[in-house]
Amino acid sequence: MSNGDKTVAEFFAGIGLMRLGLEAGGWRVIWANDIDDDKCRMYSDQFPDADGHLVQGDVHALDAAAIPSVDLATASFPCNDLSLAGARRGLSGQHSSAFWGFVRAVRDMKPRPPLVMLENVAGFLTSHKGMDFEAACRALNDLGYAVDAFIIDAAWFVPQSRQRLFIVGVQGRRARGLGKIEESLSFYQSQLRPAALADFILWHPDIDWAIRRLPQIPHRETNLTDILEEVPLNSTLWWSEERATYLLNQMSPKHRATAHQMINENKTTYGTVFRRVRKGKSMAELRTDGVAGCLRTPRGGSGRQILFAGGHGRYAVRLLTPRECARLMGADDFSIKTTSNKALFGFGDAVCVPVITWIAQNYLNSLWKEMHGSQSEIVQDARSA
């Protein structure tokens, strides 16, 4: 553990939004890894110093001896096999099994980081009836980490619905039972630990937990309209009348009625549309509560967030721009030098910056201070594990 800077090794770094969030919370990333060419280029575009610490390659092939000693290791490993929208193959799936590469790397680091933090979709909790989540917690226990877990929705910070599950592991004997005050569902359940997660914690007392009380997160002050760019109606970004009408006709009667209500207003209002397959048919679902749906990675033309504008008897349709997606991730000034499709992929497969900053300021910083007070004991535990 360092004596000054709070240092980070960032696994599955993507385009670097984990780094942005942690740095705003007082941490310093000194090593990062990702396998994807396009994401690594976006990371390098944003961070001029990336050549000094960004290692591109498969997590399973990393040399742990080459990873520097850090205070925190983060892992936003692939969600493809854990997501409700995926095939739910779990931690044994082709993509999400990368988690085990991270476990191997941390196991072989000398010393092991005093803190680790995992991030993934909320569906991780229920994947394979909870067995994947349990396996991850026990894997960290086996490495000497007591664990905590909580779920944060990006919609509490930015106008995007994006629930993510976080697991924090604390190394060393002092972590045992840290923060565990009482054995009751009423203690565990909170804004950040909904009933399903609280119930899991309660019914798995043999997992080495390190539950901490967390403050309430205030409601956001921004709306969808606050993140929109001014795009002239004669811009080629807006769809043709034929294409826009096709989208409108893809809506169910209920969603189409909402769209026509927007169109007939004496002001322009905005909503987002996402295409889903319902009973073998592609349907367009319109959301008008001022919050965008969860940004996703566009594969094969799917997963793109669509903006619907209606008012004064007219309507217009276009995709959200890369800059708008950056704003929905709390990365307003992110350097975007790549193509639109690559940018959308990068942001759709990233973390929400203010969520990470909140975790750093309200969780990780206090943990670091507590553990820093007994540095020699924790490092000795890590070396002997």
PLY file of the C-alpha trace (Angstrom):
ply
format ascii 1.0
element vertex 385
property float x
property float y
property float z
element edge 384
property int vertex1
property int vertex2
end_header
0.00 0.00 0.00
1.29 3.44 -0.91
1.93 6.13 1.66
0.54 9.02 -0.39
-1.37 8.50 -3.61
-4.32 6.12 -3.67
-3.24 4.00 -6.63
-5.30 1.83 -8.98
-4.82 -1.03 -11.44
-7.75 -0.90 -13.85
-8.68 -4.25 -15.45
-11.16 -4.23 -18.39
-10.48 -0.50 -18.63
-12.58 0.07 -21.76
-12.44 3.71 -22.82
-11.37 4.91 -19.35
-14.55 6.08 -17.62
-13.63 4.12 -14.47
-10.42 6.14 -14.42
-12.30 9.42 -14.88
-14.59 8.63 -11.97
-11.87 7.46 -9.61
-9.54 10.35 -10.40
-12.33 12.81 -9.58
-12.56 11.02 -6.23
-8.85 11.36 -5.43
-7.41 8.12 -6.85
-4.65 7.67 -9.45
-4.65 4.95 -12.10
-1.08 3.76 -12.74
-1.84 0.62 -14.78
-4.71 -0.39 -17.08
-5.61 -3.27 -19.36
-8.13 -4.00 -22.10
-8.24 -6.37 -25.03
-10.21 -4.24 -27.52
-8.32 -2.19 -30.12
-10.97 0.50 -30.57
-11.50 1.01 -26.85
-7.77 1.27 -26.24
-7.55 3.97 -28.93
-10.36 5.93 -27.28
-8.61 5.51 -23.91
-5.37 6.84 -25.40
-7.19 9.74 -27.06
-8.56 10.78 -23.68
-5.42 10.16 -21.62
-2.14 11.35 -23.23
-0.15 9.35 -20.66
-1.80 6.05 -21.65
1.28 4.74 -23.47
3.02 4.59 -20.14
0.56 2.30 -18.40
-2.11 0.92 -20.78
-1.45 -2.75 -21.56
-3.51 -4.14 -24.42
-4.14 -7.88 -24.32
-6.15 -10.81 -23.02
-6.61 -10.78 -19.24
-5.89 -14.52 -19.17
-2.41 -13.91 -20.60
-1.34 -11.07 -18.30
1.94 -11.39 -16.42
1.00 -10.60 -12.81
4.64 -9.89 -11.99
4.51 -6.94 -14.41
1.50 -5.35 -12.69
2.62 -2.67 -10.22
1.71 -2.72 -6.54
-1.52 -0.75 -6.03
-4.10 0.04 -3.38
-7.10 -0.92 -5.53
-7.76 -3.25 -8.46
-10.98 -2.68 -10.42
-12.67 -5.06 -12.85
-15.59 -4.14 -15.09
-15.53 -7.55 -16.71
-17.78 -8.42 -19.71
-21.48 -8.65 -18.93
-22.56 -10.54 -22.08
-23.19 -13.83 -20.29
-24.73 -12.27 -17.15
-27.14 -9.76 -18.65
-30.87 -10.45 -18.83
-30.59 -9.47 -22.50
-27.93 -12.11 -23.14
-27.84 -15.89 -23.23
-27.20 -16.09 -19.45
-24.31 -18.54 -19.72
-22.88 -17.04 -16.55
-19.25 -16.98 -15.40
-18.51 -20.02 -17.57
-19.60 -18.17 -20.72
-17.19 -17.13 -23.47
-17.11 -13.48 -22.41
-17.91 -13.24 -18.69
-15.46 -16.05 -17.90
-12.83 -13.30 -18.21
-13.61 -12.78 -14.51
-11.47 -15.83 -13.75
-8.55 -14.23 -15.60
-8.84 -11.29 -13.23
-8.96 -13.64 -10.22
-5.80 -15.38 -11.42
-4.00 -12.08 -11.96
-4.91 -10.77 -8.48
-3.98 -14.10 -6.91
-0.50 -13.89 -8.41
0.14 -10.20 -7.66
2.77 -9.64 -4.96
1.51 -8.08 -2.80
-2.16 -8.39 -3.56
-4.08 -5.11 -3.65
-5.66 -4.32 -0.27
-8.90 -3.43 -2.10
-10.69 -4.78 -5.17
-13.89 -3.59 -6.82
-15.99 -5.48 -9.37
-18.66 -3.86 -11.54
-21.29 -5.57 -13.67
-24.95 -5.58 -14.62
-27.60 -6.05 -11.94
-28.49 -9.36 -13.62
-25.24 -10.72 -12.15
-27.15 -11.14 -8.87
-29.68 -13.57 -10.38
-27.55 -15.28 -13.04
-27.91 -19.05 -12.64
-30.22 -18.47 -9.66
-27.53 -16.52 -7.81
-24.82 -19.14 -8.20
-22.58 -16.91 -10.34
-22.74 -14.06 -7.84
-22.04 -16.49 -5.01
-19.10 -17.98 -6.91
-17.59 -14.52 -7.40
-17.95 -13.64 -3.72
-16.39 -16.93 -2.66
-13.56 -16.53 -5.15
-12.66 -13.22 -3.54
-13.00 -14.80 -0.07
-10.52 -17.47 -1.18
-8.06 -14.69 -2.03
-8.44 -13.22 1.45
-11.04 -10.55 0.71
-14.16 -9.97 2.80
-16.85 -8.62 0.48
-19.61 -6.05 0.34
-22.15 -5.52 -2.44
-24.53 -2.77 -3.52
-26.49 -1.68 -6.58
-26.48 1.88 -7.95
-28.66 3.24 -10.74
-26.97 5.87 -12.90
-30.39 7.57 -13.11
-29.71 8.95 -9.61
-26.93 11.04 -11.17
-27.65 11.40 -14.91
-30.77 10.99 -17.07
-30.00 7.40 -18.02
-31.51 4.24 -16.53
-28.48 2.05 -15.82
-28.43 -0.25 -12.78
-25.06 -1.75 -11.93
-23.95 -4.17 -9.22
-20.70 -3.49 -7.37
-18.69 -5.84 -5.17
-15.94 -4.39 -2.97
-13.38 -6.75 -1.45
-11.26 -5.80 1.59
-8.00 -7.69 2.21
-6.62 -8.58 5.62
-7.77 -9.79 9.03
-9.19 -6.38 9.97
-11.74 -6.82 7.17
-13.49 -9.70 8.91
-16.99 -8.54 9.73
-16.05 -4.89 9.12
-19.19 -2.81 9.44
-21.50 -5.76 10.15
-23.76 -4.44 12.89
-26.74 -6.75 13.08
-28.13 -9.89 11.47
-31.42 -8.68 10.07
-32.91 -7.96 6.69
-33.95 -4.51 7.87
-30.28 -3.57 8.34
-29.07 -4.86 5.00
-31.96 -3.52 2.91
-31.59 0.09 1.79
-31.62 2.33 -1.26
-28.39 0.69 -2.47
-29.22 -2.83 -1.30
-32.69 -3.71 -2.60
-34.62 -6.63 -1.17
-33.14 -9.28 -3.50
-29.56 -8.34 -2.60
-30.33 -7.90 1.11
-31.99 -11.31 1.12
-28.96 -12.89 -0.57
-26.63 -11.43 2.08
-28.89 -12.57 4.90
-29.15 -16.14 3.62
-25.43 -16.56 2.92
-23.84 -15.99 6.34
-20.99 -18.35 5.49
-19.68 -15.86 2.93
-17.13 -13.54 4.56
-19.02 -10.24 4.37
-17.77 -6.74 5.16
-21.03 -4.79 5.02
-20.86 -1.03 5.54
-23.59 1.54 5.99
-23.95 3.81 2.97
-25.53 7.27 2.75
-28.59 8.02 0.64
-27.93 9.27 -2.87
-29.88 12.46 -3.66
-32.01 12.58 -6.80
-30.45 14.03 -9.93
-31.24 17.54 -11.10
-30.79 17.00 -14.87
-33.24 15.79 -17.52
-32.95 14.27 -20.99
-33.31 17.69 -22.61
-30.29 18.94 -20.66
-27.89 16.61 -22.48
-29.17 17.14 -26.04
-27.06 18.86 -28.66
-28.58 21.53 -30.88
-28.98 19.70 -34.18
-30.61 21.78 -36.96
-33.69 20.18 -38.52
-31.96 20.28 -41.92
-29.09 18.16 -40.59
-28.58 14.77 -42.20
-28.59 13.29 -38.69
-32.39 13.48 -38.71
-34.05 10.52 -40.41
-36.04 10.75 -43.60
-39.82 11.06 -43.31
-40.18 7.50 -44.59
-37.79 6.06 -42.02
-39.31 8.10 -39.17
-42.82 6.97 -40.13
-41.67 3.36 -40.17
-40.43 3.74 -36.59
-43.72 5.31 -35.51
-45.60 2.40 -37.04
-43.42 -0.06 -35.11
-44.87 1.24 -31.85
-47.69 -0.51 -30.02
-51.04 1.35 -29.93
-50.22 2.57 -26.40
-46.80 3.96 -27.32
-48.10 5.39 -30.61
-50.83 7.25 -28.70
-48.14 8.77 -26.47
-46.17 9.81 -29.55
-49.22 11.49 -31.11
-49.87 13.29 -27.83
-46.33 14.70 -28.02
-46.84 15.67 -31.66
-50.03 17.59 -30.86
-48.49 19.63 -28.03
-47.82 23.35 -28.54
-44.21 22.78 -27.53
-41.49 20.35 -28.53
-40.88 17.49 -26.13
-38.45 14.60 -26.33
-38.39 10.90 -25.62
-36.12 7.97 -26.36
-36.98 4.87 -28.33
-35.46 1.42 -28.12
-36.31 -1.44 -30.45
-37.05 -4.80 -28.85
-38.19 -8.13 -30.25
-41.59 -9.05 -28.83
-43.10 -12.41 -29.86
-40.77 -12.56 -32.85
-41.63 -9.04 -34.01
-39.49 -5.90 -33.78
-41.31 -3.31 -31.66
-40.37 0.30 -30.90
-40.86 1.33 -27.26
-41.10 5.04 -26.45
-39.97 6.43 -23.08
-41.06 9.94 -22.11
-40.13 10.35 -18.41
-37.07 12.48 -19.12
-34.69 9.53 -18.71
-32.97 7.65 -21.53
-32.94 3.89 -21.53
-29.70 2.08 -20.76
-27.01 2.74 -23.35
-25.93 -0.49 -25.00
-23.25 -1.61 -27.40
-24.59 -1.48 -30.98
-24.06 -4.85 -32.61
-25.45 -5.53 -36.04
-27.41 -2.27 -35.97
-29.22 -3.07 -32.70
-28.92 -1.48 -29.31
-28.90 2.11 -30.57
-30.71 4.75 -28.55
-33.16 6.72 -30.73
-34.33 10.26 -30.01
-37.98 11.11 -30.78
-38.96 14.80 -30.90
-42.60 15.82 -31.21
-44.58 19.07 -31.10
-46.46 21.70 -33.12
-48.00 18.97 -35.31
-44.62 17.55 -36.38
-42.15 14.89 -35.29
-38.53 14.09 -36.03
-36.30 11.12 -35.31
-32.54 10.57 -35.08
-29.98 8.56 -33.17
-28.40 10.02 -30.06
-25.04 11.53 -30.94
-21.76 10.31 -29.43
-21.51 13.55 -27.43
-25.01 13.02 -26.02
-24.03 9.47 -25.05
-20.91 10.83 -23.36
-23.08 13.22 -21.36
-25.42 10.39 -20.37
-22.36 8.65 -18.92
-21.29 11.76 -17.04
-18.27 12.17 -19.33
-19.34 15.48 -20.86
-15.93 16.60 -22.16
-14.60 13.20 -23.24
-12.31 13.36 -26.27
-14.16 11.75 -29.21
-11.91 11.29 -32.23
-13.23 7.98 -33.57
-16.23 7.07 -35.73
-19.75 7.43 -34.38
-20.36 3.68 -34.26
-17.10 2.99 -32.38
-17.86 5.81 -29.95
-21.36 4.47 -29.28
-19.87 1.03 -28.64
-17.31 2.48 -26.24
-19.81 4.47 -24.20
-22.40 1.69 -24.21
-19.89 -0.68 -22.63
-18.60 1.66 -19.92
-19.34 2.84 -16.38
-21.13 6.04 -15.38
-18.50 8.51 -14.18
-20.38 10.25 -11.32
-21.42 6.85 -9.93
-17.76 5.86 -9.61
-16.84 9.22 -8.12
-19.61 8.84 -5.52
-18.30 5.38 -4.58
-14.77 6.75 -4.26
-15.83 9.67 -2.08
-18.38 7.85 0.08
-16.87 4.37 0.35
-13.37 3.75 -0.96
-11.73 6.83 0.55
-12.84 6.01 4.09
-11.81 2.38 3.63
-8.37 3.48 2.43
-7.94 5.72 5.47
-8.98 2.96 7.87
-6.65 0.43 6.26
-3.83 2.92 5.90
-3.75 3.13 9.67
-2.66 -0.51 9.85
-0.60 -0.78 6.68
1.98 -3.25 7.91
-0.62 -5.75 9.11
-2.57 -5.66 5.85
0.48 -5.95 3.59
1.74 -8.86 5.67
-1.63 -10.60 5.29
-1.52 -10.05 1.52
2.01 -11.44 1.21
1.26 -14.54 3.26
-2.07 -15.30 1.53
0 1
1 2
2 3
3 4
4 5
5 6
6 7
7 8
8 9
9 10
10 11
11 12
12 13
13 14
14 15
15 16
16 17
17 18
18 19
19 20
20 21
21 22
22 23
23 24
24 25
25 26
26 27
27 28
28 29
29 30
30 31
31 32
32 33
33 34
34 35
35 36
36 37
37 38
38 39
39 40
40 41
41 42
42 43
43 44
44 45
45 46
46 47
47 48
48 49
49 50
50 51
51 52
52 53
53 54
54 55
55 56
56 57
57 58
58 59
59 60
60 61
61 62
62 63
63 64
64 65
65 66
66 67
67 68
68 69
69 70
70 71
71 72
72 73
73 74
74 75
75 76
76 77
77 78
78 79
79 80
80 81
81 82
82 83
83 84
84 85
85 86
86 87
87 88
88 89
89 90
90 91
91 92
92 93
93 94
94 95
95 96
96 97
97 98
98 99
99 100
100 101
101 102
102 103
103 104
104 105
105 106
106 107
107 108
108 109
109 110
110 111
111 112
112 113
113 114
114 115
115 116
116 117
117 118
118 119
119 120
120 121
121 122
122 123
123 124
124 125
125 126
126 127
127 128
128 129
129 130
130 131
131 132
132 133
133 134
134 135
135 136
136 137
137 138
138 139
139 140
140 141
141 142
142 143
143 144
144 145
145 146
146 147
147 148
148 149
149 150
150 151
151 152
152 153
153 154
154 155
155 156
156 157
157 158
158 159
159 160
160 161
161 162
162 163
163 164
164 165
165 166
166 167
167 168
168 169
169 170
170 171
171 172
172 173
173 174
174 175
175 176
176 177
177 178
178 179
179 180
180 181
181 182
182 183
183 184
184 185
185 186
186 187
187 188
188 189
189 190
190 191
191 192
192 193
193 194
194 195
195 196
196 197
197 198
198 199
199 200
200 201
201 202
202 203
203 204
204 205
205 206
206 207
207 208
208 209
209 210
210 211
211 212
212 213
213 214
214 215
215 216
216 217
217 218
218 219
219 220
220 221
221 222
222 223
223 224
224 225
225 226
226 227
227 228
228 229
229 230
230 231
231 232
232 233
233 234
234 235
235 236
236 237
237 238
238 239
239 240
240 241
241 242
242 243
243 244
244 245
245 246
246 247
247 248
248 249
249 250
250 251
251 252
252 253
253 254
254 255
255 256
256 257
257 258
258 259
259 260
260 261
261 262
262 263
263 264
264 265
265 266
266 267
267 268
268 269
269 270
270 271
271 272
272 273
273 274
274 275
275 276
276 277
277 278
278 279
279 280
280 281
281 282
282 283
283 284
284 285
285 286
286 287
287 288
288 289
289 290
290 291
291 292
292 293
293 294
294 295
295 296
296 297
297 298
298 299
299 300
300 301
301 302
302 303
303 304
304 305
305 306
306 307
307 308
308 309
309 310
310 311
311 312
312 313
313 314
314 315
315 316
316 317
317 318
318 319
319 320
320 321
321 322
322 323
323 324
324 325
325 326
326 327
327 328
328 329
329 330
330 331
331 332
332 333
333 334
334 335
335 336
336 337
337 338
338 339
339 340
340 341
341 342
342 343
343 344
344 345
345 346
346 347
347 348
348 349
349 350
350 351
351 352
352 353
353 354
354 355
355 356
356 357
357 358
358 359
359 360
360 361
361 362
362 363
363 364
364 365
365 366
366 367
367 368
368 369
369 370
370 371
371 372
372 373
373 374
374 375
375 376
376 377
377 378
378 379
379 380
380 381
381 382
382 383
383 384
